[in-house]
C-alpha cells in the first residue's frame, strides 16, 4: 500500500509541476506578446509625433499657423538640419559613407 501511495504522490506532484510549467510558459508568452504590443504602440506614437511635427512645420512655413514657441522650435530644427547637411557633406568629401537619415527613411527604430 505504501508503494501505491508514494506512486500516487509522485504522479500528483508531477501533475502540479507540469501545470505550473505550462502556466509559466503561457505567462511568459503572454508577457512577450504584451512587450511586443508596447513596442509597436510606442513606435506608432513616435511616428505620429514626427508626422505631426512635420505638419506643424509646414503650417508655420505656409503662414497658416503662428506661435512663438513653435516658431522657435522649427527655427532650431532648421539650424540642426543645416549643421547635419554640413557634416554629411564633409563626410562625403572625405570619402566616408553617410548613413541614411532614419527620419527620412521612415525607420522608427532609431527613435
Helices and strands as residue ranges (DSSP letters): H 2-61, H 68-93, H 102-105, G 108-110
